[in-house]
Amino acid sequence: HIAVFGSGRLQFLTPDVPYFFHARANAFYLTGLSEEAATLVLEFTKSEPEKVTSTLFVDDRDSNLDIWVGPRCSLGDLGKHLHIDEVKETSGLAAFLKERSKKYDDSC
């Protein structure tokens, strides 16, 4: 079984002026991360319901963006800080979910 929690996207008042970003409550509560476009995937099985595997997907790191918003943690540091099993870039989310959906479709 999987559960997917997204933090939301940054909204803009005008093309150059964003609203202040507030992460969705469920994603923020589970991760403590207030970063846009973050997605937390929790996995567990019926055979081991107490064992939960967490994977966090965050926007691809961009050094040009860091100039404007400030430096962000590396993927490894983010995982250690938030106690997340694995942290990956958002570009891999679709493939990850597709792979997992096949895994769980076969187990039903």
N, C-alpha and C positions, 0 to 999 in steps of 0.2 A: 504494500500500500504506500502511496505517496501523498503528501500534502504540500501545496505550493502557496507561498506567501510573497506578494510583491509589495515594494515600498511606494510605488507610484512614480510619476514623471513630473518634472519641473514645468510649471505653467507660466505663461508670459502675459504681462499686462499690455506691453507693446513689443514690437519685434526685438528691441534691445533691453527691455526692462522686465526681469523676471519677478514673479511674486516670491515671497519668502517660502522656502520649501518645508513642508511638514510631511514626514514619512507616515504611511498608513499605520494605524495603531497596532495591528496584529504583527506586522513585520518588525516594527520598532521594539515592541515588547519582547519578541523572541530573540532578537539579535542585539539590540542596543545601538544599532547603526542607523544614523539619519542621513543616508546617502540615496540620491534618486536612482531609479532604475535598478535597484538591488532586488534579487529574487532568492528567497530561501526555499530549499527543497528538503523536506524531512521524509525519510524512508524507514519503514518498519515492516516486519512480517508477522503473520499469525503465529508461526512457530517460536519466534523470539520477540514478543511485543514490547519487552522492556529495553531492547537494544534498538536505539534510534540512530540513524546515520544522517548527518547534516551536511548539505552542500550549499554554499552561498555563491551566487553569480552577481558580479558587479561590473559596471561599465569598464570597457577596455581602458587601460591606463594610457593617458595622452600627455606628454610633457608640455605641449603647447597649451593645453587646458589648465595645467597646473600653474601656469603663469598668472591666470586670471582668478582661479578659485583657491589656489594654494596647494602645496604638496599633499598627496594622499598616501596612505600606507601601501606598502607592497602587498601582493596577494598573500604571501606567506605570513607576513607580520599581522595582517588583518585576521587570518585564521587563528593565530596564536592568541591575539588580543581578545577576540570574541568567543574563543573556545568552539570554533566551527571545525568539523572534521576536514573539509576540503573547500577551498575557495578557487573559483574559476572566473574567466571573463565571460560576459554576457553573450558574446558571439557564439559560444558553445552550448547555450541553453536549449535551443530547439533540438539539436542532435541528441543531447543528454536525455531530454524528455521523451523523444521518439524511441531511444534505446530502452529506457525504463518502461515505457508503455508496452513494448513487445515482451519484456521480461514478465510483467505482471499480467498481461493477457494470457500468457501460456500457463500461468500458475492457477488460474481460476477453475 
